[in-house]
Amino acid sequence: MTTVVQQQSANRRTGLLAAGVVAAMLGLAYASVPLYRLFCQATGFNGTTQRAAAETAEPTPVPGKSVSIRFDGNLGGGIPWRFKPEKVTQTVEIGAKNLAFFTATNLSGAPVTGTATFNVSPDLAGKYFVKIACFCFTEQTLKPGETVEMPVTYYVDPAILDDPQARKISEITLSYTFYPMDRQASAALKPGKPAA
């Protein structure tokens, strides 16, 4: 009789332990995305850019030190837009605040909301590329046939000149890809004649 009770008690402990392990793994799975994002933002890993608040961003230009910035615009997930940079390249002074514009047009007959992902290459430049304001910080909704200018305010941190590897970078590419917020609804939209 005691063997049956001991066996049931052991089974309960094993079951509780297994449930605890599953709960811990689920918690780690949910925490992994924000933790990975924080890691990338802190280190610039995988081309993740830095972000500065407009009211505290006080970059200091470094005279005679410049870098070429190349802009790239892409679409993903079937979003029915046209999206491109107004200028493909800018040569900017390191440490100086700069402004670039992208243009987006909704080619469908319905409102479409999109969100932009972004990265910088080479990856090493990510921790020195600082955005102050960007259309990529929020969702963007375009009405049927609407065209909008989307600004990004940025600077290249002068600390790049103190990094023995990064200071050799002569060109940085800032790339954006817009995706629809509601993939099923956007996939049903066909690019065509914009509504009047």
LUMTI-506489 format. One line per field, with one value per residue: x, y, z of N, C-alpha, C in turn; residue in three letters; residue number from 1. Coordinates in nm, 4 decimals, always signed. Atoms other than C-alpha are relative to their C-alpha. Layout:
N
n_east <- (X,...)
n_north <- (Y,...)
n_up <- (Z,...)
ca_east <- (X,...)
ca_north <- (Y,...)
ca_up <- (Z,...)
c_east <- (X,...)
c_north <- (Y,...)
c_up <- (Z,...)
residuo <- (ALA,...)
num <- (NUM,...)
***
This chain:
196
n_east <- (+0.0828,-0.0871,-0.0694,+0.0918,+0.0033,-0.1306,-0.0038,+0.0868,-0.0695,-0.1114,+0.0601,+0.0429,-0.1217,-0.0510,+0.0937,-0.0182,-0.1305,+0.0136,+0.0813,-0.0862,-0.0968,+0.0743,+0.0319,-0.1241,-0.0367,+0.0921,-0.0417,-0.1213,+0.0361,+0.0610,-0.0987,-0.1158,+0.0070,-0.0414,-0.1392,-0.0824,+0.0097,-0.0833,-0.1389,-0.0349,-0.0060,-0.1156,-0.1266,+0.0024,-0.0075,+0.0841,+0.0371,+0.1034,-0.0399,+0.0253,+0.1094,-0.0204,+0.1144,-0.0243,-0.0333,-0.1320,-0.1005,-0.0869,-0.1216,-0.1024,-0.0641,-0.1454,-0.0387,-0.0911,+0.0240,+0.1313,+0.0300,+0.1099,+0.1151,+0.0809,+0.1350,+0.0598,+0.1395,+0.0528,+0.1347,+0.0136,+0.1308,+0.1079,+0.0565,+0.0192,-0.0552,-0.1288,-0.0762,-0.1392,-0.0623,-0.0008,-0.1389,-0.0593,-0.1182,-0.0360,-0.1287,+0.0293,-0.1067,+0.0154,+0.0429,+0.0991,+0.1382,+0.0398,+0.1389,+0.0221,+0.1418,+0.0463,+0.1344,+0.0839,+0.1282,+0.0921,+0.0478,+0.1257,+0.1230,+0.0429,-0.1057,-0.0924,-0.0924,-0.1244,-0.1062,-0.1309,-0.1161,-0.1168,-0.1326,-0.1128,-0.1169,-0.0399,+0.0543,-0.0841,+0.0416,+0.1278,-0.0068,-0.0376,+0.1030,+0.0997,+0.1221,+0.0658,+0.1421,+0.0112,+0.1314,-0.0024,+0.0318,+0.1455,+0.0704,+0.0378,+0.1217,+0.0186,+0.1318,-0.0098,-0.0648,-0.0737,-0.1461,-0.0501,-0.1438,-0.0306,-0.1340,-0.0820,-0.1050,-0.1036,-0.1395,-0.1001,-0.0680,-0.1444,-0.0736,-0.0411,-0.1392,-0.0846,+0.0032,-0.1005,+0.0589,+0.1119,-0.0416,-0.0352,+0.1231,+0.0195,+0.1414,+0.0963,+0.1301,+0.1175,+0.0994,+0.1320,+0.0968,+0.1359,+0.0883,+0.1365,+0.0324,+0.0964,-0.0479,+0.1078,+0.0738,-0.0863,-0.0245,+0.1184,-0.0001,-0.0782,-0.0409,+0.0753,+0.0279,+0.0376,+0.1312,-0.0083)
n_north <- (-0.1197,-0.1157,-0.0085,-0.0679,-0.1394,-0.0583,-0.0116,-0.1118,-0.1210,-0.0190,-0.0409,-0.1391,-0.0834,+0.0010,-0.0795,-0.1406,-0.0396,-0.0128,-0.1201,-0.1150,-0.0134,-0.0512,-0.1414,-0.0771,-0.0075,-0.0953,-0.1334,-0.0362,-0.0224,-0.1319,-0.1018,+0.0006,-0.1064,-0.1287,+0.0056,-0.0052,-0.1376,-0.0831,+0.0346,-0.0574,-0.1453,-0.0389,+0.0344,-0.0228,+0.1317,+0.0262,-0.1245,-0.0731,-0.1379,-0.0566,-0.0973,-0.1093,-0.0897,-0.1268,-0.1076,+0.0196,+0.0265,-0.1151,+0.0474,-0.1000,+0.0275,+0.0099,-0.0603,+0.0743,+0.1447,+0.0277,+0.1369,+0.0073,+0.0768,+0.0511,+0.0320,+0.1116,+0.0204,+0.1278,+0.0379,+0.1424,+0.0462,-0.0349,-0.1339,-0.0601,-0.1351,-0.0317,-0.0587,-0.0213,-0.1217,-0.1124,-0.0020,+0.1309,-0.0175,-0.1293,-0.0037,-0.0769,-0.0224,+0.0825,-0.0774,-0.1026,+0.0442,+0.0040,+0.0323,+0.0686,+0.0259,+0.1101,-0.0243,+0.1199,-0.0177,+0.1133,+0.0298,+0.0740,-0.0766,+0.0035,-0.0424,+0.1070,-0.0355,+0.0755,-0.0278,+0.0178,+0.0537,-0.0703,+0.0386,-0.0739,+0.0821,+0.1223,+0.0176,-0.0723,-0.1407,-0.0121,-0.0638,-0.1412,-0.0669,-0.0386,-0.0634,-0.0903,+0.0114,+0.0880,+0.0557,+0.1411,+0.0145,+0.0180,+0.0531,-0.1016,+0.0340,-0.0786,+0.0107,+0.0453,-0.0927,-0.1052,-0.0026,-0.0774,-0.0052,+0.0569,-0.0462,+0.0613,-0.0892,+0.0896,-0.0422,+0.1037,-0.0343,-0.0199,+0.1111,+0.0917,-0.0312,+0.0603,+0.1449,+0.0289,+0.0634,-0.0773,-0.1271,+0.0268,+0.0074,-0.1180,-0.0058,+0.0685,+0.0159,+0.0041,+0.0720,+0.0170,+0.0857,-0.0178,+0.1163,-0.0344,+0.0351,+0.1097,+0.0710,+0.0613,-0.1045,-0.0593,+0.0969,-0.0006,-0.1218,+0.0094,-0.1310,-0.0366,-0.1415,-0.0624,-0.0653,-0.1457)
n_up <- (+0.0000,-0.0022,+0.1289,+0.0915,-0.0440,+0.0358,+0.1463,+0.0366,-0.0433,+0.0945,+0.1284,-0.0157,+0.0024,+0.1376,+0.0791,-0.0352,+0.0519,+0.1457,+0.0252,-0.0295,+0.1098,+0.1156,-0.0270,+0.0105,+0.1420,+0.0626,-0.0449,+0.0737,+0.1400,+0.0096,-0.0370,+0.0896,+0.1015,-0.0557,-0.0445,+0.1209,+0.0502,-0.0877,+0.0283,+0.1305,-0.0111,-0.0815,+0.0658,+0.1441,+0.0618,+0.1165,+0.0661,-0.0729,-0.0244,-0.1322,+0.0006,-0.0951,-0.0149,+0.0691,-0.0943,-0.0607,+0.1038,+0.0259,+0.0661,+0.0272,+0.1284,+0.0047,+0.1278,+0.0862,-0.0069,+0.0569,+0.0404,+0.0957,-0.0471,+0.1107,-0.0464,+0.0722,-0.0365,+0.0474,-0.0418,-0.0301,-0.0465,+0.0917,-0.0221,+0.1322,-0.0009,+0.0624,-0.1100,+0.0411,-0.0539,+0.0936,+0.0464,-0.0273,-0.0857,-0.0576,-0.0690,-0.1209,-0.0958,-0.1192,-0.1164,+0.0367,+0.0127,+0.1409,+0.0288,+0.1278,+0.0247,+0.0821,+0.0509,+0.0088,+0.0674,-0.0087,+0.1352,-0.0069,-0.0148,-0.1405,-0.0926,-0.0387,-0.1078,+0.0066,-0.0967,+0.0634,-0.0705,+0.0514,-0.0463,+0.0552,+0.0335,-0.0689,-0.1348,-0.0963,-0.0043,-0.0693,-0.1323,+0.0158,+0.0789,-0.1001,+0.0514,-0.0943,+0.0350,+0.1159,+0.0319,-0.0386,-0.1423,-0.0135,+0.1164,+0.0977,+0.0741,+0.1221,+0.0613,+0.1390,+0.0927,-0.0702,-0.0003,-0.1130,-0.0265,-0.1318,-0.0367,-0.1037,-0.0481,-0.0498,+0.0064,-0.0219,-0.1247,+0.0146,-0.0616,+0.1070,+0.0318,-0.1033,+0.0194,+0.1026,+0.1173,+0.0533,+0.0602,+0.1401,+0.0798,+0.0849,+0.0403,-0.0869,+0.0657,-0.0866,+0.0791,-0.0591,+0.0685,-0.0511,-0.0009,-0.0424,-0.1380,+0.0074,+0.1186,+0.0767,+0.0706,+0.1008,+0.1061,+0.0847,+0.0796,+0.1227,+0.0497,+0.1193,+0.0153,-0.1275,-0.0042,+0.0124)
ca_east <- (+0.0000,+0.2775,+0.4471,+0.1375,+0.1217,+0.4946,+0.4575,+0.1670,+0.3661,+0.6683,+0.4425,+0.2953,+0.6444,+0.7563,+0.4421,+0.4876,+0.8543,+0.7701,+0.4992,+0.7491,+1.0058,+0.7431,+0.6329,+0.9954,+1.0587,+0.7459,+0.8561,+1.1991,+1.0420,+0.8307,+1.1213,+1.3696,+1.2421,+1.2581,+1.5891,+1.7331,+1.6073,+1.7715,+2.0966,+2.0943,+2.0204,+2.2961,+2.5595,+2.4468,+2.4444,+2.3045,+2.2920,+2.0506,+2.0618,+2.0619,+1.7818,+1.8113,+1.5381,+1.5029,+1.5222,+1.8483,+2.0233,+2.3111,+2.5492,+2.8759,+2.9942,+3.3533,+3.4905,+3.6560,+3.5200,+3.2382,+3.0735,+2.8424,+2.4930,+2.3054,+1.9276,+1.7310,+1.3524,+1.1814,+0.8366,+0.7414,+0.4357,+0.2386,+0.1875,+0.0435,+0.2665,+0.5458,+0.8228,+1.1588,+1.4109,+1.3918,+1.7744,+1.9689,+2.2838,+2.3938,+2.7467,+2.7225,+2.9571,+3.0145,+2.8349,+2.6046,+2.2258,+2.0801,+1.7390,+1.6407,+1.3028,+1.1353,+0.8175,+0.5367,+0.2286,-0.0695,-0.1491,-0.4665,-0.8255,-0.8394,-0.6542,-0.3458,-0.1445,+0.2183,+0.5168,+0.8814,+1.1674,+1.5175,+1.8835,+2.2208,+2.5097,+2.7851,+2.6631,+2.9513,+2.8090,+2.4783,+2.5975,+2.7148,+2.4088,+2.1643,+1.8047,+1.6408,+1.3051,+1.1820,+0.8655,+0.9721,+0.8986,+0.5210,+0.2707,+0.1872,-0.1615,-0.2049,-0.5443,-0.6256,-0.3954,-0.2266,+0.1409,+0.3313,+0.6841,+0.8364,+1.1298,+1.4126,+1.6419,+1.9745,+2.3445,+2.6577,+2.8072,+3.1601,+3.2591,+3.2862,+3.6224,+3.7548,+3.6744,+3.9770,+3.7566,+3.4522,+3.6504,+3.7482,+3.3831,+3.3293,+2.9649,+2.6725,+2.3501,+2.0230,+1.7627,+1.3876,+1.1279,+0.7566,+0.5177,+0.1376,+0.0045,-0.2852,-0.1265,-0.4525,-0.6339,-0.3341,-0.2758,-0.6314,-0.5644,-0.4432,-0.2277,-0.4231,-0.5717,-0.5779,-0.9152,-0.9868)
ca_north <- (+0.0000,+0.2417,+0.1582,+0.2719,+0.5957,+0.6540,+0.5902,+0.8368,+1.0974,+1.0478,+1.0789,+1.4053,+1.5483,+1.4459,+1.5974,+1.9239,+1.9368,+1.8779,+2.1486,+2.3881,+2.3181,+2.3768,+2.7051,+2.8210,+2.7384,+2.9295,+3.2275,+3.2232,+3.1963,+3.5074,+3.6959,+3.6040,+3.8548,+4.1627,+4.0463,+3.9911,+4.3357,+4.4989,+4.3135,+4.4254,+4.7872,+4.7945,+4.6383,+4.7286,+4.3538,+4.2522,+4.6134,+4.7354,+5.1128,+5.3226,+5.5590,+5.8999,+6.1241,+6.4439,+6.6626,+6.5065,+6.4439,+6.6910,+6.5457,+6.7302,+6.7516,+6.6520,+6.8904,+6.7164,+6.3704,+6.2406,+5.9167,+5.8232,+5.7065,+5.4879,+5.4478,+5.1396,+5.0882,+4.7484,+4.5933,+4.2596,+4.0530,+4.1668,+4.5264,+4.7130,+5.0194,+5.1830,+5.2807,+5.4392,+5.6938,+6.0438,+6.0445,+5.7208,+5.8604,+6.1456,+6.2353,+6.3550,+6.4995,+6.2596,+6.3886,+6.6244,+6.5918,+6.4949,+6.4527,+6.2053,+6.1397,+5.8293,+5.8361,+5.5822,+5.5474,+5.3211,+5.1566,+4.9861,+5.0983,+5.0591,+5.2038,+4.9996,+5.0122,+4.9109,+4.8927,+4.9218,+4.7041,+4.8402,+4.7608,+4.9100,+4.7522,+4.6879,+4.5458,+4.7103,+5.0546,+4.9808,+5.0897,+5.4252,+5.5030,+5.6975,+5.7790,+6.0756,+6.0589,+5.8020,+5.6915,+5.3400,+5.4104,+5.3945,+5.2275,+5.4169,+5.4193,+5.5351,+5.6074,+5.4688,+5.6355,+5.8503,+5.9470,+6.0634,+6.1756,+5.9856,+6.1569,+6.0105,+6.2313,+6.0723,+6.1186,+5.9062,+5.9052,+6.0531,+5.7536,+5.5636,+5.7378,+5.5790,+5.2243,+5.0849,+4.8741,+5.0999,+5.4146,+5.2478,+5.2396,+5.4735,+5.3846,+5.2902,+5.1495,+5.2205,+4.9742,+4.9662,+4.7023,+4.7787,+4.4970,+4.5083,+4.5091,+4.2800,+4.0305,+3.8538,+4.1766,+4.3173,+3.9944,+4.0228,+4.3731,+4.3864,+4.6746,+4.8617,+5.1916,+5.4140,+5.5423,+5.9084)
ca_up <- (+0.0000,+0.0865,-0.2464,-0.4365,-0.2326,-0.2815,-0.6559,-0.6802,-0.4856,-0.7152,-1.0211,-0.8879,-0.8245,-1.1735,-1.3260,-1.1356,-1.2309,-1.5981,-1.5844,-1.4245,-1.6969,-1.9686,-1.8029,-1.7764,-2.1429,-2.2493,-2.0395,-2.2026,-2.5486,-2.4862,-2.3295,-2.6016,-2.8597,-2.6324,-2.4858,-2.8342,-2.9407,-2.6369,-2.7070,-3.0732,-2.9813,-2.7219,-2.9473,-3.3006,-3.3710,-3.7093,-3.8302,-3.5629,-3.5403,-3.2239,-3.1237,-2.9574,-2.8204,-3.0237,-2.7127,-2.5938,-2.9272,-2.9486,-3.2065,-3.2645,-3.6270,-3.6976,-3.9654,-4.2587,-4.1688,-4.3862,-4.4904,-4.7771,-4.6775,-4.9254,-4.8899,-4.9910,-4.9938,-5.0253,-4.9953,-4.8409,-4.7594,-5.0634,-4.9487,-5.2505,-5.2268,-5.4180,-5.1747,-5.2485,-5.1211,-5.2710,-5.2941,-5.3211,-5.1563,-4.9320,-4.8279,-4.4687,-4.2130,-3.9234,-3.6145,-3.8089,-3.7905,-4.1313,-4.2886,-4.5605,-4.7215,-4.8565,-5.0672,-5.0381,-5.2589,-5.1925,-5.5283,-5.4054,-5.3803,-5.0011,-4.7004,-4.6114,-4.2888,-4.2993,-4.0692,-4.1663,-4.0526,-4.0964,-4.0751,-4.1513,-4.3353,-4.2782,-3.9470,-3.7611,-3.8470,-3.6689,-3.3261,-3.4662,-3.6815,-3.4627,-3.5577,-3.3881,-3.5689,-3.8181,-3.9913,-3.8911,-3.5237,-3.5886,-3.8206,-4.1394,-4.2955,-4.6544,-4.8081,-5.1550,-5.4093,-5.1427,-5.1722,-4.8649,-4.7808,-4.4900,-4.3160,-4.1134,-3.9019,-3.8193,-3.7534,-3.7529,-3.4037,-3.3963,-3.1799,-3.5095,-3.5565,-3.2343,-3.3511,-3.5407,-3.7703,-3.8082,-3.8935,-4.2246,-4.3361,-4.6306,-4.7099,-4.4851,-4.6294,-4.4473,-4.5706,-4.4994,-4.5844,-4.5452,-4.4525,-4.4234,-4.0677,-4.1604,-4.3982,-4.4942,-4.5812,-4.7668,-4.9587,-5.0899,-5.2211,-5.5760,-5.6952,-5.9568,-6.0433,-5.7315,-5.6262,-5.7009)
c_east <- (+0.0864,+0.0749,-0.0865,-0.0052,+0.1313,+0.0105,-0.0848,+0.0657,+0.1162,-0.0527,-0.0456,+0.1198,+0.0556,-0.0888,+0.0149,+0.1331,-0.0057,-0.0809,+0.0816,+0.1017,-0.0681,-0.0323,+0.1244,+0.0418,-0.0913,+0.0364,+0.1242,-0.0298,-0.0606,+0.1000,+0.1134,-0.0034,+0.0369,+0.1456,+0.0953,+0.0012,+0.0865,+0.1481,+0.0450,+0.0119,+0.1223,+0.1317,+0.0058,+0.0069,-0.1000,-0.0522,-0.1094,+0.0513,-0.0296,-0.1130,+0.0278,-0.1262,+0.0349,+0.0447,+0.1379,+0.1102,+0.0762,+0.1286,+0.0957,+0.0700,+0.1525,+0.0444,+0.0998,-0.0186,-0.1410,-0.0114,-0.1179,-0.1103,-0.0819,-0.1349,-0.0630,-0.1427,-0.0550,-0.1405,-0.0042,-0.1426,-0.1163,-0.0617,-0.0079,+0.0430,+0.1159,+0.0755,+0.1453,+0.0571,-0.0079,+0.1396,+0.0603,+0.1222,+0.0102,+0.1409,-0.0186,+0.1241,-0.0266,-0.0334,-0.1030,-0.1385,-0.0418,-0.1448,-0.0073,-0.1491,-0.0178,-0.1406,-0.0727,-0.1315,-0.0811,-0.0609,-0.1355,-0.1188,-0.0534,+0.1130,+0.0862,+0.0943,+0.1216,+0.0949,+0.1331,+0.0994,+0.1219,+0.1275,+0.1040,+0.1084,+0.1129,-0.0510,+0.0740,-0.0429,-0.1276,+0.0084,+0.0411,-0.1029,-0.1172,-0.1174,-0.0619,-0.1514,-0.0087,-0.1428,-0.0097,-0.0329,-0.1489,-0.0568,-0.0380,-0.1237,-0.0130,-0.1394,+0.0168,+0.0610,+0.0862,+0.1518,+0.0450,+0.1521,+0.0221,+0.1425,+0.0698,+0.1106,+0.1037,+0.1353,+0.0898,+0.0829,+0.1501,+0.0845,+0.0455,+0.1479,+0.0980,+0.0064,+0.0956,-0.0562,-0.1054,+0.0456,+0.0424,-0.1224,-0.0181,-0.1450,-0.0837,-0.1317,-0.1082,-0.1129,-0.1294,-0.0803,-0.1347,-0.0787,-0.1397,-0.0233,-0.0972,+0.0296,-0.1137,-0.0763,+0.0846,+0.0283,-0.1182,-0.0065,+0.0886,+0.0439,-0.0776,-0.0183,-0.0409,-0.1369,+0.0192,-0.0259)
c_north <- (+0.1250,+0.0155,+0.0740,+0.1484,+0.0693,+0.0214,+0.1181,+0.1333,+0.0319,+0.0468,+0.1461,+0.0953,+0.0098,+0.0853,+0.1492,+0.0540,+0.0210,+0.1248,+0.1267,+0.0246,+0.0577,+0.1485,+0.0871,+0.0161,+0.0968,+0.1434,+0.0471,+0.0285,+0.1391,+0.1114,+0.0104,+0.1127,+0.1350,+0.0010,+0.0084,+0.1431,+0.0942,-0.0248,+0.0650,+0.1517,+0.0450,-0.0200,+0.0359,-0.1300,-0.0111,+0.1286,+0.0785,+0.1395,+0.0400,+0.1026,+0.1044,+0.0851,+0.1355,+0.1093,-0.0154,-0.0220,+0.1284,-0.0474,+0.1150,-0.0344,-0.0016,+0.0540,-0.0879,-0.1505,-0.0281,-0.1477,+0.0059,-0.0884,-0.0383,-0.0432,-0.1051,-0.0191,-0.1261,-0.0221,-0.1500,-0.0330,+0.0397,+0.1364,+0.0732,+0.1473,+0.0098,+0.0763,+0.0134,+0.1247,+0.1120,+0.0190,-0.1345,+0.0120,+0.1431,-0.0146,+0.0951,+0.0132,-0.0859,+0.0909,+0.1062,-0.0630,+0.0111,-0.0424,-0.0654,-0.0285,-0.1241,+0.0366,-0.1328,+0.0361,-0.1274,-0.0212,-0.0701,+0.0941,+0.0019,+0.0532,-0.1200,+0.0541,-0.0898,+0.0384,-0.0330,-0.0646,+0.0665,-0.0665,+0.0840,-0.1003,+0.0937,-0.0022,+0.0821,+0.1462,+0.0213,+0.0712,+0.1460,+0.0791,+0.0280,+0.0707,+0.0846,-0.0074,-0.0832,-0.0472,-0.1464,-0.0216,-0.0261,-0.0637,+0.1162,-0.0480,+0.0950,-0.0262,-0.0490,+0.1082,+0.1073,-0.0187,+0.0889,-0.0010,-0.0491,+0.0378,-0.0898,+0.1003,-0.0859,+0.0703,-0.1217,+0.0453,+0.0165,-0.1101,-0.1026,+0.0200,-0.0595,-0.1522,-0.0350,-0.0653,+0.0882,+0.1288,-0.0162,-0.0032,+0.1295,+0.0148,-0.0838,-0.0068,-0.0111,-0.0579,-0.0169,-0.0981,+0.0200,-0.1292,+0.0458,-0.0427,-0.1170,-0.0759,-0.0588,+0.1047,+0.0588,-0.0959,-0.0038,+0.1227,-0.0182,+0.1400,+0.0297,+0.1484,+0.0595,+0.0643,+0.1505,+0.0665)
c_up <- (+0.0000,-0.1320,-0.1015,+0.0342,-0.0368,-0.1507,-0.0465,+0.0361,-0.0940,-0.1352,+0.0045,-0.0071,-0.1423,-0.0905,+0.0266,-0.0523,-0.1513,-0.0360,+0.0252,-0.1101,-0.1238,+0.0192,-0.0126,-0.1458,-0.0751,+0.0374,-0.0738,-0.1466,-0.0177,+0.0301,-0.1004,-0.1034,+0.0596,+0.0471,-0.1185,-0.0558,+0.0840,-0.0255,-0.1305,+0.0075,+0.0779,-0.0738,-0.1469,-0.0771,-0.1142,-0.0639,+0.0681,+0.0327,+0.1431,-0.0120,+0.1071,+0.0044,-0.0611,+0.0961,+0.0634,-0.1035,-0.0322,-0.0681,-0.0292,-0.1305,+0.0119,-0.1359,-0.0769,+0.0023,-0.0503,-0.0375,-0.0972,+0.0582,-0.1224,+0.0568,-0.0913,+0.0498,-0.0636,+0.0523,+0.0245,+0.0391,-0.0881,+0.0219,-0.1346,-0.0058,-0.0969,+0.1091,-0.0423,+0.0665,-0.1033,-0.0586,+0.0369,+0.0901,+0.0512,+0.0561,+0.1168,+0.0864,+0.1242,+0.1182,-0.0310,-0.0130,-0.1465,-0.0139,-0.1369,-0.0125,-0.0866,-0.0451,-0.0102,-0.0657,+0.0152,-0.1382,-0.0008,+0.0128,+0.1413,+0.0883,+0.0396,+0.1071,-0.0089,+0.1115,-0.0653,+0.0953,-0.0631,+0.0472,-0.0718,-0.0378,-0.0421,+0.1436,+0.1047,+0.0157,+0.0809,+0.1329,-0.0067,-0.0813,+0.0923,-0.0668,+0.1108,-0.0201,-0.1268,-0.0177,+0.0448,+0.1471,+0.0223,-0.1265,-0.0915,-0.0756,-0.1183,-0.0554,-0.1438,-0.0894,+0.0652,-0.0131,+0.1148,+0.0009,+0.1417,+0.0367,+0.1024,+0.0344,+0.0704,+0.0084,+0.0201,+0.1194,-0.0231,+0.0640,-0.1032,-0.0343,+0.1013,-0.0117,-0.1134,-0.1261,-0.0647,-0.0685,-0.1463,-0.0907,-0.0783,-0.0459,+0.0957,-0.0762,+0.1058,-0.0838,+0.0783,-0.0839,+0.0673,-0.0151,+0.0379,+0.1435,+0.0050,-0.1286,-0.0829,-0.0799,-0.1113,-0.1140,-0.0962,-0.0885,-0.1209,-0.0390,-0.1281,-0.0048,+0.1346,-0.0100,-0.0058,+0.1308)
residuo <- (MET,THR,THR,VAL,VAL,GLN,GLN,GLN,SER,ALA,ASN,ARG,ARG,THR,GLY,LEU,LEU,ALA,ALA,GLY,VAL,VAL,ALA,ALA,MET,LEU,GLY,LEU,ALA,TYR,ALA,SER,VAL,PRO,LEU,TYR,ARG,LEU,PHE,CYS,GLN,ALA,THR,GLY,PHE,ASN,GLY,THR,THR,GLN,ARG,ALA,ALA,ALA,GLU,THR,ALA,GLU,PRO,THR,PRO,VAL,PRO,GLY,LYS,SER,VAL,SER,ILE,ARG,PHE,ASP,GLY,ASN,LEU,GLY,GLY,GLY,ILE,PRO,TRP,ARG,PHE,LYS,PRO,GLU,LYS,VAL,THR,GLN,THR,VAL,GLU,ILE,GLY,ALA,LYS,ASN,LEU,ALA,PHE,PHE,THR,ALA,THR,ASN,LEU,SER,GLY,ALA,PRO,VAL,THR,GLY,THR,ALA,THR,PHE,ASN,VAL,SER,PRO,ASP,LEU,ALA,GLY,LYS,TYR,PHE,VAL,LYS,ILE,ALA,CYS,PHE,CYS,PHE,THR,GLU,GLN,THR,LEU,LYS,PRO,GLY,GLU,THR,VAL,GLU,MET,PRO,VAL,THR,TYR,TYR,VAL,ASP,PRO,ALA,ILE,LEU,ASP,ASP,PRO,GLN,ALA,ARG,LYS,ILE,SER,GLU,ILE,THR,LEU,SER,TYR,THR,PHE,TYR,PRO,MET,ASP,ARG,GLN,ALA,SER,ALA,ALA,LEU,LYS,PRO,GLY,LYS,PRO,ALA,ALA)
num <- (1,2,3,4,5,6,7,8,9,10,11,12,13,14,15,16,17,18,19,20,21,22,23,24,25,26,27,28,29,30,31,32,33,34,35,36,37,38,39,40,41,42,43,44,45,46,47,48,49,50,51,52,53,54,55,56,57,58,59,60,61,62,63,64,65,66,67,68,69,70,71,72,73,74,75,76,77,78,79,80,81,82,83,84,85,86,87,88,89,90,91,92,93,94,95,96,97,98,99,100,101,102,103,104,105,106,107,108,109,110,111,112,113,114,115,116,117,118,119,120,121,122,123,124,125,126,127,128,129,130,131,132,133,134,135,136,137,138,139,140,141,142,143,144,145,146,147,148,149,150,151,152,153,154,155,156,157,158,159,160,161,162,163,164,165,166,167,168,169,170,171,172,173,174,175,176,177,178,179,180,181,182,183,184,185,186,187,188,189,190,191,192,193,194,195,196)
***
